[in-house]
Amino acid sequence: MVMHPGMDRLQAFDEGELSAVQRRSTAEHIAACERCRDTIEWIADVRAAAREEVPPPADRAWDMIAARVAAQDAVLLPVDTAGPQRTAPGAAPLLRAAMLLLLLAVGAAAAMPGGWLRSVVESIVPGLGEAEQGMTGAGGVDVAPPAAAAPAVLFVEPAGGALHITLERPHQAVRIHVRLSGAQDLEVRALEGAAGATFRTSAGRLDIVEAGPGSVMLNVPASLGRVRIDVDGRTFLLKENGQLRILAPSADTVGSEYILPVGSPAGLH
Amino acid sequence: MNMQNAVTLNDNTDLLSAARDGSLEALGDLYRTHSRVVHAVAYRLLASHADAEDVLQDVFVGLPRALRSYSEQGRFEAWLKRLAVRTALTRLRGQQRRREEPLDALAPHAHGRDTHPVERLAARRAIAALPAPLRTVFVLREVDGYTHAEIAEMLGITEANSATRLSRAWSALRREAR
C-alpha cells in the first residue's frame, strides 16, 4: 500500500519549508506519484491566485481622503500597541507542555469536560478550552467564540481648557468609563463594537456616532477646567469650577474610575 | 538660506513627523507610496472593492493621529500594514450592512502567471467565498506571511485555533476544486 504525504507536508514542500531529509523523501515520492504531483500543482495554483496583485485603488480615493482631512473628520484606528495579549510570548509553549503532561499523568477522568482539574488547568492556560473547542467543530463550521475586537485609540486636544464629548445614537449596551489622568490630551479607547463607531473631532470636541455594544474608555486630563459628556443630548458628566458631577441615570465606580452605562441597568444583558 | 527650516520630505522620519503634525502634503506622499499595499490587504480580507476603499480612506484619514502611537522602531510599512489588517478586521466584525457579492474575485487582475487561467479564476472565487473566519486566517498566513502567533494576537484567538482555521480553509478549497 502506497503512503501519500499529507496536505500539510505537501504545502510545506511547496513553500520550501521542509528539512533537507524530508524534502528529499517527499520529492522522491512526488516524482513517482501523479496524484501528489497534481496536488502540489493545485496548491501552487491556489497560492498564486491568492497572491495575485490586486488592482490599484480608484483615482478618486485620494481626493476623498483629502476632503475628509480638510473637514477634520477623525477615524479611530486600532493601533498596534493596544492589541490584546492572550498568551505570554515564550512562556506559553513550555507552560502548555507542562500542563499537558500534568493532564496525562492524572488520567483521563480529570480531563473530562467540567472536571475540577480541567477548570484549574484552563484558568492557568488561557485559551486551552477555546483551542480544543475550535478543533472539535464539525463540518467546517468554526465553533470558536467570536474574536475580541482590537481596541482602538484616539487622542483629542482640549481647547481653552475645555472638552465636550458627545455620544449620538449609541447602543444601549455601551458603557462609558471615565478616569482623570495627568496627560494633556484626552485619550479615547474604544473596545469591541464601540470601535466601529464614527468618531469626529474638532477643537476641544469629540463626537462618537453610533457606537456598537462595548466600552468607551475616556482618560480625561484632570487639569481641565470644564468637561462635559452628553449622550443623545442628555448630560452624563459635568466638570466645572473644580467640581465633578455625575448626572447619568445610573453610575458605578471602580477605584478611581467612573462607569456610566448608556442604557438602564435593567436594559443591559 | 536657513537649511534647518526646510522640511526634507524625502526623509522618512521627517515625512512621518510632518504627517503626524497635519501636513496634507506629507500624508499625500505616504499615500502615493503605501496606498496599494493598504488597499490590497483590505481587499483580500474583505473580498470587496467598495469595503477595501472604505478601509483605505479610514486608514489614511486616521493616520496622522495613529502616528502618535508609532514608535519608529521597525519598518513603517510593516506597522502600517498591521494597522490596515486591524482596521479591516474591525470592519469585518462590525459589518451589519449589505454584503457585496464576494465575486469581485472575477475582476481581471493586473499580473500573474498565465499557466492555468481557468483554475486560477476558480481558486480566486473559492477563496473569496470562504467563510470570513477561514478566509481571514488563510489570507493572513498564505498571502501576508504572518505566523500563527501573530494571527492569534490580531484575531484574539489561540494559535491552535488559527492553525485549525487554516487547515479547514485548505480543506474547503480542496472540496470546492473537486
Chai-1 contact restraints between the chains, C-beta under 6 A:
chainA,res_idxA,chainB,res_idxB,connection_type,confidence,min_distance_angstrom,max_distance_angstrom,comment,restraint_id
A,D45,B,H116,contact,1.0,0.0,6.0,A-B,restraint_1
A,D45,B,E119,contact,1.0,0.0,6.0,A-B,restraint_2
A,D45,B,A123,contact,1.0,0.0,6.0,A-B,restraint_3
A,V46,B,A123,contact,1.0,0.0,6.0,A-B,restraint_4
A,V46,B,L173,contact,1.0,0.0,6.0,A-B,restraint_5
A,R47,B,E142,contact,1.0,0.0,6.0,A-B,restraint_6
A,A49,B,R120,contact,1.0,0.0,6.0,A-B,restraint_7
A,A49,B,A123,contact,1.0,0.0,6.0,A-B,restraint_8
A,A49,B,R124,contact,1.0,0.0,6.0,A-B,restraint_9
A,A50,B,I127,contact,1.0,0.0,6.0,A-B,restraint_10
A,A50,B,E142,contact,1.0,0.0,6.0,A-B,restraint_11
A,A50,B,V143,contact,1.0,0.0,6.0,A-B,restraint_12
A,R51,B,V143,contact,1.0,0.0,6.0,A-B,restraint_13
A,E52,B,H109,contact,1.0,0.0,6.0,A-B,restraint_14
A,E52,B,G112,contact,1.0,0.0,6.0,A-B,restraint_15
A,E53,B,H109,contact,1.0,0.0,6.0,A-B,restraint_16
A,E53,B,A110,contact,1.0,0.0,6.0,A-B,restraint_17
A,E53,B,H111,contact,1.0,0.0,6.0,A-B,restraint_18
A,V54,B,A40,contact,1.0,0.0,6.0,A-B,restraint_19
A,V54,B,Y43,contact,1.0,0.0,6.0,A-B,restraint_20
A,P55,B,A110,contact,1.0,0.0,6.0,A-B,restraint_21
A,P56,B,R36,contact,1.0,0.0,6.0,A-B,restraint_22
A,P57,B,S35,contact,1.0,0.0,6.0,A-B,restraint_23
A,P57,B,H39,contact,1.0,0.0,6.0,A-B,restraint_24
A,P57,B,E53,contact,1.0,0.0,6.0,A-B,restraint_25
A,P57,B,L56,contact,1.0,0.0,6.0,A-B,restraint_26
A,A61,B,E53,contact,1.0,0.0,6.0,A-B,restraint_27
A,A61,B,L56,contact,1.0,0.0,6.0,A-B,restraint_28
A,W62,B,Y31,contact,1.0,0.0,6.0,A-B,restraint_29
A,M64,B,Q57,contact,1.0,0.0,6.0,A-B,restraint_30
A,I65,B,Q57,contact,1.0,0.0,6.0,A-B,restraint_31
A,I65,B,F60,contact,1.0,0.0,6.0,A-B,restraint_32
A,I65,B,V61,contact,1.0,0.0,6.0,A-B,restraint_33
A,R68,B,V61,contact,1.0,0.0,6.0,A-B,restraint_34
A,V69,B,V61,contact,1.0,0.0,6.0,A-B,restraint_35
A,D73,B,V61,contact,1.0,0.0,6.0,A-B,restraint_36
A,V75,B,D58,contact,1.0,0.0,6.0,A-B,restraint_37
A,V75,B,V61,contact,1.0,0.0,6.0,A-B,restraint_38
A,V75,B,G62,contact,1.0,0.0,6.0,A-B,restraint_39
A,L77,B,G62,contact,1.0,0.0,6.0,A-B,restraint_40
A,L77,B,A66,contact,1.0,0.0,6.0,A-B,restraint_41
A,L77,B,L83,contact,1.0,0.0,6.0,A-B,restraint_42
A,L77,B,T87,contact,1.0,0.0,6.0,A-B,restraint_43
A,P78,B,R86,contact,1.0,0.0,6.0,A-B,restraint_44
A,P78,B,T90,contact,1.0,0.0,6.0,A-B,restraint_45
A,V79,B,A66,contact,1.0,0.0,6.0,A-B,restraint_46
A,V79,B,S69,contact,1.0,0.0,6.0,A-B,restraint_47
A,D80,B,R82,contact,1.0,0.0,6.0,A-B,restraint_48
A,T81,B,S69,contact,1.0,0.0,6.0,A-B,restraint_49
A,G83,B,E153,contact,1.0,0.0,6.0,A-B,restraint_50
A,P84,B,G156,contact,1.0,0.0,6.0,A-B,restraint_51
A,G127,B,T158,contact,1.0,0.0,6.0,A-B,restraint_52
A,E130,B,T158,contact,1.0,0.0,6.0,A-B,restraint_53
A,A131,B,T158,contact,1.0,0.0,6.0,A-B,restraint_54
A,A131,B,A160,contact,1.0,0.0,6.0,A-B,restraint_55
A,A131,B,N161,contact,1.0,0.0,6.0,A-B,restraint_56
A,G134,B,N161,contact,1.0,0.0,6.0,A-B,restraint_57
A,G134,B,T164,contact,1.0,0.0,6.0,A-B,restraint_58
A,M135,B,T164,contact,1.0,0.0,6.0,A-B,restraint_59
A,G140,B,R168,contact,1.0,0.0,6.0,A-B,restraint_60
A,G140,B,A172,contact,1.0,0.0,6.0,A-B,restraint_61
A,D142,B,P133,contact,1.0,0.0,6.0,A-B,restraint_62
A,A144,B,I157,contact,1.0,0.0,6.0,A-B,restraint_63
A,A144,B,N161,contact,1.0,0.0,6.0,A-B,restraint_64
A,A147,B,L155,contact,1.0,0.0,6.0,A-B,restraint_65
A,A147,B,G156,contact,1.0,0.0,6.0,A-B,restraint_66
A,A147,B,I157,contact,1.0,0.0,6.0,A-B,restraint_67
A,A148,B,G156,contact,1.0,0.0,6.0,A-B,restraint_68
A,A149,B,T90,contact,1.0,0.0,6.0,A-B,restraint_69
A,A149,B,R93,contact,1.0,0.0,6.0,A-B,restraint_70
A,A150,B,R86,contact,1.0,0.0,6.0,A-B,restraint_71
A,F155,B,R68,contact,1.0,0.0,6.0,A-B,restraint_72
A,A195,B,T90,contact,1.0,0.0,6.0,A-B,restraint_73
A,G196,B,G94,contact,1.0,0.0,6.0,A-B,restraint_74
A,G212,B,G94,contact,1.0,0.0,6.0,A-B,restraint_75
